[in-house]
Amino acid sequence: LNRQRLDRERIPYLPLYLALDFKAGLTEEEKGRIEEALSDMGILDALIVPPQYKDKVLVMDQDMADKYFFPAPKILSYNLGEVLVVDKIYVPEITPAYVAEILSSILLDEKDEAVFINPGGAYGFGGVRGKVFGSCLPRLIGSSARKRYKEEMMASIRKRCGEIEEEIRILDGKIGEINQRLDLLNQEFSSFPAKDDLNTALEKVKELTIDFSKSLEEVVRREEDERKAFTALQEIRVEVHELTKTIE
């Protein structure tokens, strides 16, 4: 929001990292530690504005927030200008000399309460002291670093897009299987008997069940009658045998 306000009020500004580049001779690890230290201190993306706008830019609305870097150069000091140079600046009112004053405001060795950063990754301002991890490569300081970082981000995005496309392909396959199953279920549902037909069939089953029960009872009754008849016949045979035994 604040930077939109600066645009509306036509106040020129430039993030610090866009105004700088590393000098030749530094390793990528040293560059990374310096950039990480500036980031940890909160000034890597602090805005540079021409000095005549200082009072105006510091008057921000309640819902606005931002950071500015106003130089306090340390003349004849061992400062950040030993490892960084002013890059090409496309904001006319911000001069290379003004940016150089900002570089000379940050020392490369610890001294009293001054702001400092050293290539080893230690930094401090006022009573604050800190040290970076030192595992990062430069990403924002220098056009070549920004280009490389952009390419890495694009490669990461392309890789993620490929992964998402593969996930979509797998999901499409699963959706196709589900649709096939739904079609089969719809076919089975369409061929399923209507409610009236089911009710008719159920009544028929009930009737057949009753008939079967009656038939079963009849079979049991007849078996009992046959058993009784057989028993009576056996008794008659015994009696006949007894009666004819003397005749012989």
Solvent accessible surface area in square Angstrom, and as a share of the most:
residue,aa,sasa,rsa
1,L,123,0.61
2,N,2,0.01
3,R,72,0.26
4,Q,105,0.47
5,R,17,0.06
6,L,0,0.00
7,D,83,0.43
8,R,161,0.59
9,E,71,0.32
10,R,212,0.77
11,I,4,0.02
12,P,22,0.14
13,Y,50,0.19
14,L,18,0.09
15,P,17,0.11
16,L,1,0.01
17,Y,42,0.16
18,L,62,0.31
19,A,0,0.00
20,L,0,0.00
21,D,40,0.21
22,F,21,0.09
23,K,76,0.32
24,A,108,0.84
25,G,81,0.78
26,L,35,0.18
27,T,70,0.41
28,E,64,0.29
29,E,90,0.40
30,E,44,0.20
31,K,39,0.17
32,G,0,0.00
33,R,55,0.20
34,I,0,0.00
35,E,11,0.05
36,E,24,0.11
37,A,0,0.00
38,L,0,0.00
39,S,59,0.38
40,D,79,0.41
41,M,22,0.10
42,G,19,0.19
43,I,30,0.15
44,L,12,0.06
45,D,56,0.29
46,A,1,0.00
47,L,0,0.00
48,I,0,0.00
49,V,0,0.00
50,P,2,0.01
51,P,81,0.51
52,Q,123,0.55
53,Y,47,0.18
54,K,85,0.36
55,D,115,0.60
56,K,102,0.43
57,V,0,0.00
58,L,90,0.45
59,V,113,0.65
60,M,59,0.26
61,D,84,0.44
62,Q,190,0.84
63,D,104,0.54
64,M,30,0.13
65,A,86,0.66
66,D,36,0.19
67,K,91,0.39
68,Y,32,0.12
69,F,24,0.10
70,F,50,0.21
71,P,30,0.19
72,A,61,0.47
73,P,50,0.31
74,K,73,0.31
75,I,136,0.69
76,L,182,0.91
77,S,33,0.21
78,Y,120,0.46
79,N,18,0.09
80,L,1,0.00
81,G,23,0.22
82,E,87,0.39
83,V,12,0.07
84,L,2,0.01
85,V,56,0.32
86,V,41,0.24
87,D,37,0.19
88,K,144,0.61
89,I,31,0.16
90,Y,170,0.64
91,V,29,0.16
92,P,125,0.78
93,E,84,0.38
94,I,4,0.02
95,T,64,0.37
96,P,82,0.51
97,A,71,0.55
98,Y,25,0.10
99,V,0,0.00
100,A,45,0.35
101,E,74,0.33
102,I,1,0.00
103,L,6,0.03
104,S,20,0.13
105,S,7,0.04
106,I,0,0.00
107,L,6,0.03
108,L,4,0.02
109,D,65,0.34
110,E,105,0.47
111,K,124,0.53
112,D,112,0.58
113,E,113,0.51
114,A,18,0.14
115,V,45,0.26
116,F,6,0.02
117,I,0,0.00
118,N,42,0.21
119,P,37,0.24
120,G,40,0.38
121,G,0,0.00
122,A,29,0.22
123,Y,26,0.10
124,G,0,0.00
125,F,72,0.30
126,G,30,0.29
127,G,76,0.73
128,V,73,0.42
129,R,102,0.37
130,G,23,0.22
131,K,139,0.59
132,V,8,0.04
133,F,190,0.79
134,G,21,0.20
135,S,97,0.62
136,C,59,0.36
137,L,87,0.43
138,P,4,0.03
139,R,119,0.43
140,L,49,0.24
141,I,1,0.01
142,G,1,0.01
143,S,68,0.44
144,S,85,0.55
145,A,8,0.06
146,R,56,0.20
147,K,132,0.56
148,R,78,0.29
149,Y,57,0.22
150,K,134,0.57
151,E,91,0.41
152,E,89,0.40
153,M,87,0.39
154,M,86,0.38
155,A,49,0.38
156,S,63,0.40
157,I,86,0.44
158,R,146,0.53
159,K,141,0.60
160,R,117,0.43
161,C,62,0.37
162,G,36,0.34
163,E,71,0.32
164,I,69,0.35
165,E,116,0.52
166,E,78,0.35
167,E,81,0.37
168,I,88,0.45
169,R,148,0.54
170,I,80,0.41
171,L,99,0.49
172,D,82,0.42
173,G,41,0.40
174,K,110,0.47
175,I,92,0.47
176,G,30,0.29
177,E,108,0.48
178,I,89,0.45
179,N,71,0.37
180,Q,129,0.58
181,R,167,0.61
182,L,90,0.45
183,D,79,0.41
184,L,98,0.49
185,L,106,0.53
186,N,92,0.47
187,Q,117,0.52
188,E,92,0.41
189,F,164,0.68
190,S,93,0.60
191,S,90,0.58
192,F,130,0.54
193,P,68,0.43
194,A,61,0.47
195,K,155,0.66
196,D,106,0.55
197,D,86,0.45
198,L,77,0.38
199,N,70,0.36
200,T,95,0.55
201,A,52,0.41
202,L,94,0.47
203,E,92,0.41
204,K,109,0.46
205,V,85,0.49
206,K,100,0.42
207,E,93,0.42
208,L,100,0.50
209,T,76,0.44
210,I,96,0.49
211,D,77,0.40
212,F,136,0.56
213,S,49,0.32
214,K,126,0.53
215,S,61,0.39
216,L,95,0.47
217,E,120,0.54
218,E,57,0.26
219,V,75,0.43
220,V,87,0.50
221,R,124,0.45
222,R,141,0.52
223,E,103,0.46
224,E,66,0.29
225,D,68,0.35
226,E,115,0.51
227,R,135,0.49
228,K,114,0.48
229,A,64,0.49
230,F,124,0.52
231,T,61,0.35
232,A,46,0.36
233,L,78,0.39
234,Q,71,0.31
235,E,103,0.46
236,I,93,0.47
237,R,141,0.52
238,V,91,0.52
239,E,107,0.48
240,V,78,0.45
241,H,112,0.50
242,E,89,0.40
243,L,133,0.66
244,T,56,0.32
245,K,106,0.45
246,T,117,0.68
247,I,140,0.71
248,E,184,0.82
